[in-house]
């Protein structure tokens, strides 16, 4: 899903003029679509780097990656579920890119290591 999202951002940036009025799903309308798309792509690149870096020294589960990625946030149970979903989306994206690999373990947990 993350790969499709990033692909759609690139397609929107190519198709929509930068001076178009953007009517977002949340927040106020704004101009500067390409700058916002760059911010969003950079944000996800940074999250991918955090995950890849965290998986260099040892293989980690998605649950172990949540506090690494969301280290500046205190998450309640509801937010933790969304955070876990986002981490899993990034892990899947990194797996598809070949930047992470799945490490088999005997305890049944999925762990990931930087390739």
CORNOR-V243759 format. One record per helix or strand of 3 or more residues. SS is the DSSP state (H for helix, E for strand). FROM is the first residue (numbers start at 1). LEN is the number of residues. If there is no record, write none. Layout:
SS/FROM/LEN
SS/FROM/LEN
This chain:
H/2/14
H/33/25
H/62/8
H/77/21
E/100/4
E/111/4
